[in-house]
Amino acid sequence: MTNLLSLLCFLSLLSNPSSSQPTEFTYTAFNQIGTNITLSGSSQILKNGILKLTNDTSRLKGHAFYTSPLKFKNSPDGPVFSFSTCFAVAIVPEYKKLGGHGLAFALSSTRDFRSALPSQYLGLLNNSDVGNFSNHLFAVEFDTVQDFEFRDINDNHVGIDINSLESNESAAAAYYTTDMKKQDLNLKSGKPILVWIDYDSASTQINITISPSSTKPRLPIISYQYDLSPLLHERMYVGFSASTGLLASSHYLLGWSFKMNGVAKSLSFNSLPSLPGPKKKQTALIIGISVSSFVFLVASILSGIYLVWKIKNRDVIEDWELEIGPHRYSYHELKQATKGFKDNELLGAGGFGRVYKGTLPNSKAPVAVKRISHNSRQGLREFVSEIASIGRLRHRNLVQPSMRQVVRYLEGEVPLPDDLRPPWEGNGGGGGGGGGGEGFDGYENSFLSSSFEKGSYSSFRRGDVDANFGSISASPLSLLHTRDAR
């Protein structure tokens, strides 16, 4: 009789998990040999042992579930066992203050989530099965995006989900300090967070506690009463799911412990792998591209300014210059000679522009420079005609006029003598200057000046003349390079 009772007690222990050895496991890294974790979607295990559910790519979903389903109750209609879990997570958003989207701890009747959607569905459900009792889904979400479809309270909350993503109970992410003060906690801070989830079968109480440290606060952030017995099957898969939306976040699982009918082993950040640092190469590349783009932009602007300045100040060769001769003074030389065409170098204003005194840089010869704006073409034809006429002067008894006489003529102070006029201009009467024919008074295009002294240039001196003009032309004293006129 005694042996029979012993046998019955032994069989009872085997058939009742609540009385048998509790189911539990602990992971302080996920790269250990024999890790009983199944990954799907974008999930991967990093070299240092961290489990990365999603990366910074939009519209991803990643899953990591304990490979074997766990027994949560003895019979389909029986009560769910008490269970406890502790895990460390970190959410690193693509953009510092913008989440995308969140992760969840889940008890599910399946670990096949191919039909599930990312974004606000967290990779657990889709728009057709959300809210169905047939889902048999219990989840605790850590949401970093406020979704109005599921009536999220904010973009930084913890919630209890039953067969849906519309939370039965939720609270803003926070924790209680040792002096019982409530402190806000940013889920997307990029720093590790410890989470404790405890379900008590007797009271059907669900407690959720979070903390930025390894010490568990005395008060939970959510305490919600709900009987999980009708919801859960005898055996359920336990694990994690995460997703990204238009914006992305990297969701990490650093460590995980679970225990049926008992308290899960507490985790310490000191015993867990460290989060990977920022992508230095990518950061350096972004900085390099930004700096290069800025330098290129500045260089382009400076090049454009220089090009405009160069065009504005270029030494333009006018069409008429090709007829006069190839010898020219550059604009730079004339500008330097006149000290930048300063007003204190101004000699006067003639018929075609202002005349400045100056000194040539190399020869130190004194010059007078007439400045003509090529923006205004008024009088330029007549001016060129006069220069061309002087350049072609020929007379059997006279040599070409001196530079000084050319100056007087161009400034309108003396007329051209009759015998030096080109044949096509005819004979307009000579000898202005007192009838001696020594001046230029009788020339029909002359412009008398009050400063003209009669007869002061009655004869020519031998010299060579060659007129040269640019966009800004030299006045007769300076514009003429010496060469033989043949």
C-alpha positions in Angstrom: 0.0 0.0 0.0 2.8 2.4 0.9 4.6 1.6 -2.4 1.4 2.4 -4.3 1.1 5.8 -2.7 4.7 6.6 -3.5 4.2 5.7 -7.1 1.1 7.9 -7.4 2.9 10.9 -5.9 5.8 10.4 -8.3 3.4 10.3 -11.3 1.6 13.4 -10.0 4.8 15.3 -9.9 5.6 14.4 -13.5 2.2 15.4 -14.7 2.1 18.7 -12.9 4.7 21.3 -14.0 3.7 23.6 -11.3 4.9 21.0 -8.8 7.9 19.8 -10.9 11.2 21.4 -11.7 10.5 25.0 -13.1 11.3 25.8 -16.7 13.9 28.5 -16.9 16.8 29.8 -19.0 19.2 32.7 -19.0 21.2 34.4 -21.8 23.9 37.0 -21.1 24.9 36.7 -24.7 23.4 35.0 -27.8 26.5 33.8 -29.5 27.0 30.9 -27.2 27.0 27.3 -28.5 23.6 25.6 -28.3 21.6 28.8 -28.0 18.0 27.7 -28.4 16.9 30.8 -30.3 15.2 31.0 -33.7 15.7 34.2 -35.8 13.6 35.4 -38.7 13.2 38.6 -40.7 16.0 41.1 -40.2 17.2 39.7 -36.9 20.9 38.8 -36.5 23.4 38.0 -33.8 26.4 40.3 -33.7 29.9 39.1 -33.0 29.8 40.4 -29.4 26.7 38.3 -28.7 24.0 41.1 -28.9 20.8 40.1 -30.7 19.9 42.8 -33.2 16.2 42.7 -34.3 16.2 45.6 -36.8 18.6 48.0 -38.3 18.3 51.5 -39.7 16.4 50.4 -42.8 12.7 51.4 -43.1 9.8 48.9 -43.0 11.6 46.0 -41.5 10.4 43.3 -39.1 12.6 41.0 -37.0 11.9 38.2 -34.6 13.8 36.1 -32.1 11.8 33.3 -30.3 12.8 30.5 -28.0 12.8 27.6 -30.4 10.6 25.2 -28.4 7.2 26.1 -27.1 6.9 26.3 -23.4 4.2 24.6 -21.3 2.1 27.3 -19.7 -0.7 25.2 -18.2 -1.7 21.6 -17.6 -4.8 21.4 -19.6 -6.7 23.6 -22.2 -9.1 24.8 -19.5 -6.6 24.9 -16.7 -5.0 28.1 -15.2 -1.9 29.6 -16.6 1.2 29.1 -14.5 2.9 32.1 -12.9 5.9 33.2 -14.9 8.6 35.9 -14.7 11.0 37.3 -17.3 13.8 39.9 -17.2 15.6 41.3 -20.3 17.8 44.2 -21.4 16.9 46.1 -24.5 18.1 49.2 -26.3 16.5 51.3 -29.0 18.8 53.4 -31.2 16.8 55.6 -33.5 18.1 56.7 -36.9 17.3 60.3 -36.0 17.8 61.3 -32.4 14.3 62.4 -31.4 12.3 60.3 -33.9 11.4 56.7 -33.2 10.7 54.0 -35.6 8.8 52.0 -34.5 9.1 49.7 -31.5 9.6 46.2 -30.1 7.5 43.8 -28.0 7.9 40.8 -25.7 5.3 38.3 -26.8 3.7 35.0 -26.0 2.3 33.6 -29.2 0.7 30.4 -30.5 3.1 30.6 -33.5 6.5 31.9 -34.5 5.6 32.2 -38.2 5.1 35.9 -38.7 5.4 36.0 -42.5 1.9 37.6 -42.9 2.6 40.2 -40.2 3.3 43.8 -41.1 6.0 46.1 -39.9 5.5 49.7 -38.7 2.6 50.1 -36.2 1.9 46.3 -36.3 5.3 45.6 -34.7 5.8 42.5 -36.9 3.1 40.6 -34.9 -0.2 41.1 -36.7 -1.7 42.6 -39.9 -4.6 44.8 -40.7 -7.0 41.8 -41.3 -6.3 39.8 -38.1 -5.7 42.5 -35.6 -8.2 42.2 -32.7 -9.1 38.6 -33.5 -9.4 36.4 -30.4 -8.1 33.5 -32.5 -4.7 35.2 -32.4 -4.0 34.0 -28.9 -1.4 36.7 -28.5 -0.1 38.4 -25.4 2.4 41.2 -25.8 4.1 43.9 -23.9 5.0 46.7 -26.3 7.7 49.4 -26.1 6.5 51.9 -28.6 8.4 55.0 -29.8 5.8 56.2 -32.3 2.4 57.5 -31.5 -0.1 55.8 -33.7 -3.7 57.1 -33.7 -5.1 54.0 -35.3 -4.4 52.1 -32.1 -5.0 55.1 -29.8 -1.4 55.4 -28.5 -1.0 57.8 -25.6 2.3 59.2 -26.8 5.4 58.3 -28.7 7.2 56.9 -25.6 5.1 54.4 -23.8 4.8 50.9 -22.5 1.6 48.9 -23.1 -0.1 45.5 -22.6 -1.6 44.1 -25.8 -4.2 41.3 -26.0 -4.7 40.0 -29.5 -4.3 43.6 -30.8 -1.9 46.5 -31.0 -4.5 48.7 -29.2 -3.2 48.4 -25.7 -5.5 47.2 -22.9 -3.3 49.2 -20.5 -0.5 51.6 -21.2 1.7 54.2 -19.4 4.3 56.7 -20.4 7.8 55.2 -20.0 9.0 55.9 -16.5 10.4 54.3 -13.4 10.4 54.9 -9.6 13.6 55.9 -7.9 14.7 54.6 -4.5 13.0 57.5 -2.8 9.8 56.6 -4.7 9.8 59.5 -7.1 8.6 58.9 -10.6 11.2 59.6 -13.2 10.6 59.8 -17.0 12.6 57.4 -19.1 13.3 57.9 -22.8 13.0 54.5 -24.6 14.8 55.8 -27.7 17.7 57.2 -25.8 20.1 54.7 -27.3 21.0 53.4 -23.8 20.2 50.0 -22.3 17.0 49.6 -20.3 16.2 46.7 -18.0 12.6 45.3 -18.1 10.9 43.0 -15.6 7.5 41.3 -16.5 5.8 39.2 -13.8 2.5 37.3 -13.9 1.0 35.9 -10.8 -1.4 33.1 -11.5 -3.3 33.3 -8.1 -4.1 37.1 -8.4 -3.9 37.2 -12.3 -1.8 40.3 -11.8 0.6 41.5 -14.5 3.4 43.9 -13.3 5.7 45.7 -15.7 8.8 47.4 -14.3 11.6 49.3 -16.2 14.8 50.9 -15.1 17.9 52.5 -16.6 20.0 50.7 -14.0 20.5 47.1 -12.9 18.4 47.6 -9.7 14.8 46.7 -10.0 12.5 49.5 -8.7 10.1 48.6 -5.9 7.0 49.8 -7.8 6.0 48.8 -11.3 5.1 51.3 -14.0 2.1 49.2 -14.9 0.1 46.9 -12.7 -2.8 45.3 -14.6 -5.2 42.5 -13.6 -6.0 40.1 -16.4 -6.5 36.4 -16.4 -4.4 34.9 -19.2 -5.8 31.4 -18.9 -8.5 31.7 -21.6 -6.0 33.4 -23.9 -3.0 31.1 -23.8 -2.8 27.6 -25.1 -1.1 24.8 -23.1 2.1 25.5 -25.0 3.1 28.9 -26.3 6.2 30.4 -28.0 7.9 33.1 -26.1 10.2 35.7 -27.6 10.6 39.2 -29.2 9.4 41.1 -32.2 10.4 44.5 -33.6 9.7 46.6 -36.6 10.6 49.9 -38.3 8.3 52.3 -40.3 9.1 55.2 -42.6 11.7 56.1 -40.0 13.9 53.4 -38.5 15.5 52.4 -35.3 17.9 49.6 -34.4 16.4 47.4 -31.7 18.8 45.4 -29.6 18.3 42.6 -27.1 21.4 42.4 -24.8 20.3 39.7 -22.4 17.3 37.6 -21.4 16.2 35.4 -18.5 12.9 33.5 -18.1 11.4 31.3 -15.4 8.2 29.5 -15.0 6.7 29.4 -11.5 9.3 31.5 -10.0 11.3 34.7 -10.3 13.5 35.1 -13.3 17.2 35.7 -12.7 18.1 39.4 -12.5 20.5 40.7 -15.1 23.3 43.1 -14.6 24.6 45.5 -17.3 28.2 44.6 -16.2 27.7 41.0 -17.3 26.1 41.9 -20.7 27.8 42.9 -23.9 28.2 46.6 -24.8 26.2 48.3 -27.5 28.1 48.9 -30.7 29.3 52.4 -31.1 28.3 54.7 -33.9 29.4 53.9 -37.4 32.6 55.8 -37.6 33.2 55.1 -41.2 29.7 56.2 -42.2 30.1 59.3 -39.9 33.5 60.1 -41.5 32.0 59.6 -44.9 29.1 61.9 -44.2 31.4 64.6 -42.8 33.8 64.2 -45.8 31.0 64.5 -48.3 29.5 67.5 -46.4 32.9 69.3 -46.2 33.7 68.5 -49.9 30.3 69.8 -51.0 30.8 73.0 -49.0 34.3 73.5 -50.4 33.0 72.8 -53.9 30.2 75.3 -53.5 32.5 78.0 -52.2 35.0 77.3 -55.0 32.2 77.5 -57.5 31.0 80.8 -56.1 34.5 82.3 -56.0 35.2 81.0 -59.6 32.0 82.6 -60.7 32.9 85.9 -59.1 36.3 85.8 -60.6 34.9 84.9 -64.1 32.5 87.8 -63.9 35.3 90.1 -62.8 37.5 88.8 -65.6 34.8 89.3 -68.2 34.0 92.8 -66.9 37.7 93.8 -66.9 38.9 91.9 -70.0 40.9 93.7 -72.6 38.4 93.7 -75.5 39.8 93.9 -79.0 37.4 96.0 -81.0 36.7 95.4 -84.7 38.2 98.6 -85.7 41.5 97.8 -84.0 42.2 95.1 -86.5 42.4 97.8 -89.2 44.6 100.2 -87.2 47.3 97.8 -86.2 48.3 95.0 -83.8 50.3 97.1 -81.3 48.3 97.9 -78.1 48.6 98.8 -74.5 46.7 96.5 -72.2 44.0 97.8 -70.0 46.0 96.8 -67.0 49.0 98.9 -68.1 46.8 101.9 -68.7 45.0 101.5 -65.4 48.4 101.2 -63.6 49.7 104.2 -65.4 46.8 106.4 -64.4 46.7 105.0 -60.8 43.4 103.4 -61.4 41.9 106.3 -63.3 41.8 108.4 -60.2 40.0 111.8 -60.3 43.1 113.6 -59.2 44.8 112.4 -62.4 42.0 113.8 -64.6 43.2 116.3 -67.3 39.8 117.0 -68.8 36.9 115.7 -70.9 37.1 115.6 -74.6 34.6 114.8 -77.3 34.8 111.0 -76.7 35.5 110.6 -73.0 37.7 111.7 -70.1 41.5 112.2 -70.4 43.8 111.2 -67.6 47.5 111.8 -67.1 49.8 109.0 -66.2 53.2 107.4 -66.4 54.0 104.1 -68.1 55.2 101.5 -65.6 58.3 100.3 -67.6 59.4 103.3 -69.6 58.3 105.9 -67.1 57.2 108.0 -70.1 54.4 110.5 -69.3 51.2 109.7 -71.1 47.7 111.0 -71.5 45.0 108.3 -71.6 41.5 108.8 -72.9 39.0 106.4 -71.3 36.0 105.3 -73.4 33.2 103.1 -72.2 32.5 100.3 -74.6 28.9 100.2 -73.2 28.1 103.4 -75.0 28.8 103.4 -78.8 27.9 107.1 -79.3 30.7 108.9 -81.3 32.9 105.8 -81.5 32.6 105.6 -85.3 33.7 109.2 -85.8 36.5 108.7 -83.3 37.8 105.6 -85.1 37.5 107.4 -88.4 39.7 110.2 -87.2 42.3 107.8 -85.7 42.3 105.8 -89.0 42.8 109.0 -91.0 45.8 110.1 -88.9 47.3 106.7 -89.2 47.2 106.9 -93.0 48.5 110.5 -93.4 50.8 110.9 -96.4 52.2 114.1 -97.9 55.1 114.7 -100.3 56.5 117.6 -98.4 55.6 116.7 -94.9 56.2 113.8 -92.6 53.6 112.3 -90.4 52.5 114.6 -87.5 54.0 114.3 -84.1 52.2 112.7 -81.2 51.7 116.0 -79.7 50.0 117.4 -82.8 47.8 114.3 -82.9 46.8 115.1 -79.4 45.8 118.6 -80.3 43.8 117.4 -83.2 42.0 114.6 -81.4 41.1 117.0 -78.5 39.5 119.4 -81.0 42.0 122.1 -80.4 43.4 122.3 -84.0 41.9 121.4 -87.4 43.5 119.1 -90.0 45.4 121.1 -92.6 43.8 121.0 -96.1 46.8 119.4 -97.7 46.7 116.5 -95.2 43.0 115.7 -95.5 42.1 112.4 -97.1 40.9 112.9 -100.7 37.3 111.8 -99.8 36.8 114.7 -97.4 37.3 117.4 -100.0 38.8 120.8 -99.5 37.1 122.7 -96.7 39.4 125.7 -96.7 42.6 125.8 -94.7 44.7 127.9 -92.6 42.5 128.5 -89.6 44.9 129.8 -86.9 45.3 133.3 -88.3 45.3 132.7 -92.0 48.8 131.2 -92.1 47.5 127.7 -92.7 49.7 126.6 -89.9 46.9 125.4 -87.5 44.0 123.0 -87.9 41.3 125.6 -87.6 39.8 125.2 -91.1 39.1 121.5 -90.6 35.3 121.0 -90.7 35.3 118.4 -87.8 37.5 120.5 -85.5 36.3 121.7 -82.1 38.0 124.8 -81.0 39.2 125.0 -77.5 39.7 128.1 -75.4 43.1 126.9 -74.5 44.3 126.8 -78.1 47.2 129.1 -78.7 47.2 130.3 -82.3 50.0 129.0 -84.5 51.7 127.2 -81.7 51.9 124.0 -83.9 52.7 125.4 -87.3 55.1 122.7 -88.4 55.4 118.9 -88.0 58.3 117.1 -86.3 59.4 113.7 -87.6 57.9 110.8 -85.7 56.1 107.6 -86.0 52.5 107.1 -85.1 50.4 104.1 -84.5 47.1 104.3 -82.7 46.0 101.5 -80.4 42.7 101.2 -78.6 40.9 98.7 -76.4 37.7 98.5 -74.5 39.2 101.5 -72.6 41.3 103.4 -75.1 44.5 105.4 -74.6 44.4 109.1 -75.5 46.8 110.2 -78.2 49.8 111.0 -76.0 49.9 107.4 -74.8 47.9 105.2 -77.3 50.5 105.4 -80.0 53.3 102.9 -80.1 56.1 104.0 -82.3 56.7 102.2 -85.6 57.5 103.2 -89.2 54.4 104.0 -91.2 55.0 102.8 -94.6 
